[in-house]
């Protein structure tokens, strides 16, 4: 059930977690293991590792999805949100580890745009998609 494609991905633990015993709400880390929808391990730069359900661990959407959203809905997005999304898209284009970390930090600081730029890691969903393409 493990999905190797997600390992090493920069992720953001949802800032509004209710049952976070490790106080890692809103922290950015690296996904180290994905076992199931309920057990996904994240290592944090300041040290430590914790596991979370897939629905509570977010990663950046594909850069093209952010560009499409900006292109199609840019006139209705508040200016500050537009700027934040544009910065995230530019950082994704850079593709470095530090740039992706910075993009997640911007998303964390702007809760209004999180639905537009973040998506849950869902190992089973990604695995089903790869099975579909493999046929």
C-alpha positions as CSV (number, residue, x, y, z in Angstrom):
1,X,0.0,0.0,0.0
2,X,3.1,2.2,0.3
3,X,3.3,4.9,-2.4
4,X,7.0,5.6,-3.2
5,X,6.2,8.6,-5.4
6,X,5.3,10.8,-2.4
7,X,8.3,10.0,-0.2
8,X,10.6,13.0,0.1
9,X,7.8,15.5,-0.7
10,X,7.6,18.7,1.3
11,X,4.3,18.8,3.2
12,X,2.4,21.1,5.5
13,X,0.6,19.7,8.5
14,X,-2.8,21.4,8.6
15,X,-2.6,24.4,10.9
16,X,-6.1,23.8,12.3
17,X,-5.7,20.2,13.6
18,X,-7.7,19.5,16.7
19,X,-6.1,16.3,17.9
20,X,-2.4,17.1,17.4
21,X,-0.5,15.6,20.3
22,X,2.9,16.5,18.9
23,X,2.1,20.2,18.5
24,X,3.2,20.2,14.9
25,X,0.2,22.2,13.6
26,X,1.2,24.4,10.8
27,X,4.7,23.0,10.6
28,X,6.4,22.1,7.3
29,X,8.2,18.8,7.0
30,X,9.2,16.1,4.6
31,X,7.1,13.0,4.0
32,X,9.3,10.0,5.0
33,X,6.8,7.1,4.8
34,X,3.3,6.6,3.5
35,X,1.5,3.4,4.8
36,X,-2.2,4.2,4.5
37,X,-4.8,6.9,4.9
38,X,-4.2,6.8,8.6
39,X,-0.5,6.5,8.9
40,X,1.9,8.8,7.1
41,X,5.2,9.8,8.7
42,X,6.6,13.3,8.4
43,X,10.0,14.4,9.5
44,X,10.5,18.1,10.6
45,X,13.6,20.2,10.1
46,X,13.7,21.3,13.7
47,X,13.9,17.6,14.6
48,X,11.4,14.9,15.4
49,X,9.0,12.8,13.4
50,X,5.3,12.2,13.7
51,X,2.6,10.4,11.9
52,X,-0.7,11.9,10.6
53,X,-3.7,10.8,8.6
54,X,-3.4,11.6,4.9
55,X,-6.2,14.2,5.1
56,X,-4.2,16.3,7.6
57,X,-1.0,16.4,5.5
58,X,-1.1,18.8,2.6
59,X,1.2,19.3,-0.4
60,X,1.3,21.9,-3.1
61,X,-1.0,21.4,-6.1
62,X,0.6,21.1,-9.5
63,X,2.0,24.4,-10.7
64,X,-0.2,24.3,-13.8
65,X,-3.4,24.1,-11.6
66,X,-2.3,27.2,-9.8
67,X,-1.6,29.0,-13.1
68,X,-4.9,27.9,-14.5
69,X,-6.7,29.2,-11.4
70,X,-4.9,32.5,-11.6
71,X,-5.7,32.8,-15.3
72,X,-9.4,31.8,-15.1
73,X,-10.3,33.5,-11.8
74,X,-7.7,36.2,-11.3
75,X,-10.1,39.1,-11.6
76,X,-12.3,37.8,-8.7
77,X,-9.4,36.9,-6.4
78,X,-8.5,39.6,-3.8
79,X,-5.2,41.3,-4.7
80,X,-3.2,40.0,-1.7
81,X,-4.3,36.5,-2.4
82,X,-3.5,36.8,-6.0
83,X,0.0,38.0,-5.1
84,X,0.5,35.1,-2.7
85,X,-0.6,32.6,-5.3
86,X,1.6,34.1,-7.9
87,X,4.6,33.9,-5.5
88,X,3.8,30.3,-4.8
89,X,3.6,29.5,-8.5
90,X,7.0,31.2,-9.1
91,X,8.6,29.3,-6.3
92,X,7.3,26.1,-7.7
93,X,8.8,27.0,-11.0
94,X,12.2,27.3,-9.3
95,X,11.8,23.7,-8.1
96,X,14.5,23.8,-5.4
97,X,13.9,22.4,-1.9
98,X,14.2,25.8,-0.3
99,X,11.8,27.3,-2.9
100,X,9.2,24.6,-2.2
101,X,9.6,25.1,1.6
102,X,9.1,28.9,1.1
103,X,6.0,28.2,-1.1
104,X,4.5,26.1,1.7
105,X,5.3,28.8,4.2
106,X,3.4,31.3,2.1
107,X,0.4,29.0,1.9
108,X,0.6,28.5,5.7
109,X,0.6,32.2,6.3
110,X,-2.4,32.8,4.0
111,X,-5.3,30.5,5.0
112,X,-7.6,32.2,2.4
113,X,-5.7,30.6,-0.4
114,X,-5.0,27.2,1.1
115,X,-7.8,25.5,-0.8
116,X,-6.6,26.9,-4.1
117,X,-2.9,25.9,-3.7
118,X,-2.9,22.9,-1.4
119,X,-4.2,19.3,-1.7
120,X,-4.2,16.4,0.7
121,X,-1.8,13.6,0.2
122,X,-3.9,10.6,-0.3
123,X,-1.8,7.6,-1.1
124,X,-4.7,5.4,-2.2
125,X,-6.1,8.0,-4.5
126,X,-2.7,8.5,-6.2
127,X,-2.2,4.8,-6.4
128,X,-5.6,4.3,-8.1
129,X,-4.7,7.0,-10.7
130,X,-1.4,5.2,-11.5
131,X,-3.3,1.9,-11.9
132,X,-5.7,3.6,-14.3
133,X,-2.9,5.0,-16.5
134,X,-1.1,1.6,-16.4
135,X,-3.9,-0.3,-18.2
